[in-house]
């Protein structure tokens, strides 16, 4: 596995570059004629007029159900340059960073909300993430990506890379996880010992990893932001017509 330091590179039939990092990242892909790239549904920002977009349920009905259970869209978008080279630009829904990862056959785990796009030859499967992951707010499943080619993952906030030495243990809040090498061992547990201490700490479920391997961590937590904003939104239901009250 190689994470491109300069956020640019080339694959089989395409070149890519990540611009405007780390807050409002945009992935720009230059496709050669008849070459394709796959992306999460809704990730497209723009494309050349000769690029053909097809949306389909990859893996059939059963595959679509697994993708939906993993927190992804049931559909996958395929962009193909027809009759000549073409450009596609992609971005995640939330402000943040994009990391370009060159896979060379090794497995790689990705939080379902962090998958953005990948080489059309990559296999993306939904795997059980452990019962405790449900209570962490991250869903019951993670994505297992395998094969050779480009993988684009996104984050909320910037991406912090953490390399672990053999035998080194490291703890990450599950709300900040983006991706990690498939060879790494990890367990899910409460952040603090005891239910009361865990609640008082303000932390929920964490993942404890064992090296060697590399983690990709996002510097912000979307669920935490939603919690901060919640008091500023009016409660739904009741009379008065709803909406903000700016005074008279």
Steps between C-alpha positions, in 0.01 A plus 500: 500500500624847411338830591605767252683776683451758224134407444552420135586196293390271219331164470393267221347738251467811716684774687377663818565800722345616827455877525394748771615287795431451783169678559318494165679228305415420139624192312569567131532192278615506138372186326646363179257398227269213602644492853273498804499587869238408760373731773247519777162619377474880528876561507522666157565874486562539126606307189585541134206480261633178343512315833221247534346450844332173588342426837440139594456264792842339513474137603130485421219526755695317771804722448282811515346385828847444648616843383193666652557311826856630502382861483572547128266574216350189345626629164851550365587752228732408212660776291635401156673731251344435157674583172796675660649617830271647763506662843301415811511692829379345826446626854347373825180646640664650811793745507828318546795323344554229238781243512618314190612145582673269253402143587719213382300195603483544877164543679399839636212583735300821450220650707192489277454877507862556388499307170504746208623325184732235364641315203228298327704182562489533880263280697304676775325271746297573812627331816366468853663765717415350839189542715650787697538704184121544496510686830789720382275657238718374216267223384534124513724461196828613348621472140775260395677625186738269313682488169743717309442862411391836634280538807371843603378545858359816655483649846319763702784738579861425411653152483765414759721200420624281784760230438522230769813298571479121547325433832410865556144556628298810423145609584274701266146627555287317243344828389844610378595186307532524121693189391767251608710220358320167493791317664460695825327343799251710694241470774205723592447608861375784719733796525521480881458205734151481644175639357490805731861601431449454126192726509679765707796501262279610212646224284315200360634191326864498394707267284832372633741407219818293508786570258663474262291701260362840414182677609322790335325721758268795436556806716128573542196290592179568304278347769659726761434805282137397461474477879641851540253644249192320629410759772488772235229328296134528596320195629270348241130460561261713700340827397641830394596397149859408594811681381748722677379777726708809433298721733277792421 
